[in-house]
Amino acid sequence: RTRILGDVRMADAPHQLNQVMGRGSSIRADEASPFVVGSIARMADRVTVHGLEHSDLILGNRNAYGFHSVIHSGPDSGQHPEETTVVGDHVRVGAWAVVFRSTIGDRVKIGPYAYVDGSTLATGTVVPRGAIIVNNQYLGQVQWV
């Protein structure tokens, strides 16, 4: 049903995860670690949480992750701290959205199909559907929506 691999430190107990996680999702700390995962509000089917070597990841509390969304960590000199992807509390990540090597503040809403890379999003930021944000710069819309 769901895979949780490596050094993953979950706030939710297994019976709680069964209630909030969809099918085919993966939280994979098999390369990067540790992953600290707060309580999950909802994780749709086929969500991937992963990281590159020499990085780690922190997911806050009461976040919702849409269908086939990706949260990924990796070394990037623009991050603070440099090798940690951080997602704050009460964040909503839309279906097919990607968050890579970024710091996401509390109560951020990332629209479906959006791509955020190497960026810091302040508390309450709303990223529109299909927006491309790299190094804190809006670069346009994805073409494959």
C-alpha atoms as a printed R data frame, in Angstrom:
    type eleno elety resid chain resno      x      y       z
1   ATOM     1    CA   ARG     A     1  0.000  0.000   0.000
2   ATOM     2    CA   THR     A     2  2.507  2.627   1.121
3   ATOM     3    CA   ARG     A     3  6.297  2.528   1.544
4   ATOM     4    CA   ILE     A     4  8.209  4.224   4.346
5   ATOM     5    CA   LEU     A     5 11.943  3.482   4.099
6   ATOM     6    CA   GLY     A     6 15.073  4.542   5.955
7   ATOM     7    CA   ASP     A     7 15.497  7.009   8.803
8   ATOM     8    CA   VAL     A     8 11.966  8.470   8.836
9   ATOM     9    CA   ARG     A     9 10.720  9.892  12.136
10  ATOM    10    CA   MET     A    10  6.923  9.995  11.977
11  ATOM    11    CA   ALA     A    11  4.679 11.917  14.387
12  ATOM    12    CA   ASP     A    12  1.676  9.729  13.481
13  ATOM    13    CA   ALA     A    13  1.287  6.159  14.674
14  ATOM    14    CA   PRO     A    14  0.718  3.435  12.043
15  ATOM    15    CA   HIS     A    15 -3.044  3.291  12.701
16  ATOM    16    CA   GLN     A    16 -3.267  7.078  12.150
17  ATOM    17    CA   LEU     A    17 -1.279  6.827   8.902
18  ATOM    18    CA   ASN     A    18 -3.727  4.232   7.593
19  ATOM    19    CA   GLN     A    19 -6.498  6.811   7.956
20  ATOM    20    CA   VAL     A    20 -4.754  9.715   6.193
21  ATOM    21    CA   MET     A    21 -2.427  8.177   3.578
22  ATOM    22    CA   GLY     A    22 -3.542  7.091   0.140
23  ATOM    23    CA   ARG     A    23 -2.312  4.141  -1.868
24  ATOM    24    CA   GLY     A    24  1.041  3.871  -3.597
25  ATOM    25    CA   SER     A    25  2.714  6.733  -1.728
26  ATOM    26    CA   SER     A    26  6.392  6.598  -0.752
27  ATOM    27    CA   ILE     A    27  8.359  8.346   1.974
28  ATOM    28    CA   ARG     A    28 11.891  7.295   1.074
29  ATOM    29    CA   ALA     A    29 14.815  8.258   3.279
30  ATOM    30    CA   ASP     A    30 16.964  5.590   1.640
31  ATOM    31    CA   GLU     A    31 19.450  8.139   0.242
32  ATOM    32    CA   ALA     A    32 18.857 11.341   2.224
33  ATOM    33    CA   SER     A    33 18.179 11.274   5.948
34  ATOM    34    CA   PRO     A    34 16.842 11.918   8.422
35  ATOM    35    CA   PHE     A    35 13.277 12.805   7.459
36  ATOM    36    CA   VAL     A    36 11.145 14.312  10.214
37  ATOM    37    CA   VAL     A    37  7.453 14.075   9.325
38  ATOM    38    CA   GLY     A    38  4.857 15.877  11.422
39  ATOM    39    CA   SER     A    39  1.249 14.790  11.694
40  ATOM    40    CA   ILE     A    40 -0.299 14.398   8.242
41  ATOM    41    CA   ALA     A    41 -3.726 15.889   7.513
42  ATOM    42    CA   ARG     A    42 -4.026 14.079   4.162
43  ATOM    43    CA   MET     A    43 -1.700 12.379   1.723
44  ATOM    44    CA   ALA     A    44 -3.395 11.424  -1.534
45  ATOM    45    CA   ASP     A    45 -2.445  8.455  -3.699
46  ATOM    46    CA   ARG     A    46  1.004  8.223  -5.326
47  ATOM    47    CA   VAL     A    47  2.726 10.994  -3.338
48  ATOM    48    CA   THR     A    48  6.532 10.786  -3.293
49  ATOM    49    CA   VAL     A    49  8.759 12.191  -0.550
50  ATOM    50    CA   HIS     A    50 12.437 11.645  -1.330
51  ATOM    51    CA   GLY     A    51 15.857 13.248  -1.131
52  ATOM    52    CA   LEU     A    52 19.306 13.200  -2.648
53  ATOM    53    CA   GLU     A    53 22.352 12.172  -0.642
54  ATOM    54    CA   HIS     A    54 23.751 14.708   1.818
55  ATOM    55    CA   SER     A    55 20.370 16.310   2.420
56  ATOM    56    CA   ASP     A    56 17.508 15.934   4.854
57  ATOM    57    CA   LEU     A    57 13.863 16.903   5.029
58  ATOM    58    CA   ILE     A    58 11.386 18.289   7.554
59  ATOM    59    CA   LEU     A    59  7.618 18.213   6.994
60  ATOM    60    CA   GLY     A    60  5.471 20.179   9.423
61  ATOM    61    CA   ASN     A    61  2.124 19.353  10.966
62  ATOM    62    CA   ARG     A    62 -1.339 19.107   9.416
63  ATOM    63    CA   ASN     A    63 -0.156 19.322   5.802
64  ATOM    64    CA   ALA     A    64 -2.085 17.974   2.820
65  ATOM    65    CA   TYR     A    65 -0.334 16.509  -0.221
66  ATOM    66    CA   GLY     A    66 -2.260 16.134  -3.486
67  ATOM    67    CA   PHE     A    67 -2.334 13.237  -5.929
68  ATOM    68    CA   HIS     A    68  1.070 12.411  -7.422
69  ATOM    69    CA   SER     A    69  2.771 15.396  -5.751
70  ATOM    70    CA   VAL     A    70  6.509 15.287  -5.022
71  ATOM    71    CA   ILE     A    71  8.450 16.716  -2.087
72  ATOM    72    CA   HIS     A    72 12.187 16.322  -2.690
73  ATOM    73    CA   SER     A    73 15.328 17.462  -0.901
74  ATOM    74    CA   GLY     A    74 18.793 17.963  -2.273
75  ATOM    75    CA   PRO     A    75 21.857 20.098  -1.740
76  ATOM    76    CA   ASP     A    76 21.425 23.663  -2.960
77  ATOM    77    CA   SER     A    77 23.402 26.713  -1.858
78  ATOM    78    CA   GLY     A    78 20.278 28.902  -1.850
79  ATOM    79    CA   GLN     A    79 18.638 27.091   1.054
80  ATOM    80    CA   HIS     A    80 18.844 27.891   4.752
81  ATOM    81    CA   PRO     A    81 20.012 25.581   6.184
82  ATOM    82    CA   GLU     A    82 21.771 24.618   3.003
83  ATOM    83    CA   GLU     A    83 20.839 20.952   2.692
84  ATOM    84    CA   THR     A    84 17.399 20.787   4.285
85  ATOM    85    CA   THR     A    85 14.039 20.972   2.529
86  ATOM    86    CA   VAL     A    86 11.504 22.333   5.013
87  ATOM    87    CA   VAL     A    87  7.731 22.417   4.648
88  ATOM    88    CA   GLY     A    88  5.980 24.363   7.418
89  ATOM    89    CA   ASP     A    89  2.643 23.676   9.098
90  ATOM    90    CA   HIS     A    90 -0.832 23.676   7.484
91  ATOM    91    CA   VAL     A    91  0.634 23.640   3.964
92  ATOM    92    CA   ARG     A    92 -1.415 22.477   0.973
93  ATOM    93    CA   VAL     A    93  0.446 20.966  -1.990
94  ATOM    94    CA   GLY     A    94 -1.751 20.467  -5.060
95  ATOM    95    CA   ALA     A    95 -1.974 17.430  -7.320
96  ATOM    96    CA   TRP     A    96  1.070 16.885  -9.554
97  ATOM    97    CA   ALA     A    97  2.948 19.764  -7.847
98  ATOM    98    CA   VAL     A    98  6.690 19.507  -7.156
99  ATOM    99    CA   VAL     A    99  8.606 21.067  -4.258
100 ATOM   100    CA   PHE     A   100 12.364 20.622  -4.657
101 ATOM   101    CA   ARG     A   101 15.213 21.982  -2.499
102 ATOM   102    CA   SER     A   102 13.047 24.685  -0.926
103 ATOM   103    CA   THR     A   103 11.827 26.168   2.337
104 ATOM   104    CA   ILE     A   104  8.050 26.527   2.512
105 ATOM   105    CA   GLY     A   105  6.483 28.680   5.242
106 ATOM   106    CA   ASP     A   106  3.356 27.937   7.251
107 ATOM   107    CA   ARG     A   107 -0.080 28.070   5.577
108 ATOM   108    CA   VAL     A   108  1.363 28.138   2.052
109 ATOM   109    CA   LYS     A   109 -0.851 26.884  -0.784
110 ATOM   110    CA   ILE     A   110  0.908 25.417  -3.788
111 ATOM   111    CA   GLY     A   111 -1.436 24.958  -6.710
112 ATOM   112    CA   PRO     A   112 -1.769 21.843  -8.847
113 ATOM   113    CA   TYR     A   113  1.029 21.296 -11.397
114 ATOM   114    CA   ALA     A   114  3.190 24.032  -9.818
115 ATOM   115    CA   TYR     A   115  6.978 23.624  -9.653
116 ATOM   116    CA   VAL     A   116  8.990 25.218  -6.830
117 ATOM   117    CA   ASP     A   117 12.786 24.766  -6.817
118 ATOM   118    CA   GLY     A   118 15.512 26.352  -4.687
119 ATOM   119    CA   SER     A   119 13.103 28.890  -3.241
120 ATOM   120    CA   THR     A   120 11.893 30.251   0.071
121 ATOM   121    CA   LEU     A   121  8.144 30.897   0.260
122 ATOM   122    CA   ALA     A   122  6.942 33.162   3.077
123 ATOM   123    CA   THR     A   123  4.078 32.263   5.375
124 ATOM   124    CA   GLY     A   124  0.717 32.493   3.602
125 ATOM   125    CA   THR     A   125  2.125 32.521   0.055
126 ATOM   126    CA   VAL     A   126 -0.213 31.251  -2.664
127 ATOM   127    CA   VAL     A   127  1.468 29.661  -5.690
128 ATOM   128    CA   PRO     A   128 -0.948 29.576  -8.641
129 ATOM   129    CA   ARG     A   129 -1.793 26.468 -10.632
130 ATOM   130    CA   GLY     A   130  1.076 25.536 -12.937
131 ATOM   131    CA   ALA     A   131  3.427 28.311 -11.789
132 ATOM   132    CA   ILE     A   132  7.164 27.747 -12.149
133 ATOM   133    CA   ILE     A   133  9.225 29.301  -9.352
134 ATOM   134    CA   VAL     A   134 13.001 28.739  -9.376
135 ATOM   135    CA   ASN     A   135 15.423 30.549  -7.059
136 ATOM   136    CA   ASN     A   136 12.569 32.782  -5.856
137 ATOM   137    CA   GLN     A   137 11.785 33.945  -9.384
138 ATOM   138    CA   TYR     A   138  8.495 33.394 -11.193
139 ATOM   139    CA   LEU     A   139  9.447 31.976 -14.607
140 ATOM   140    CA   GLY     A   140  6.024 31.366 -16.152
141 ATOM   141    CA   GLN     A   141  3.606 28.472 -16.405
142 ATOM   142    CA   VAL     A   142  4.205 24.803 -17.103
143 ATOM   143    CA   GLN     A   143  3.239 23.868 -20.646
144 ATOM   144    CA   TRP     A   144  2.138 20.298 -20.039
145 ATOM   145    CA   VAL     A   145 -1.036 21.019 -18.014
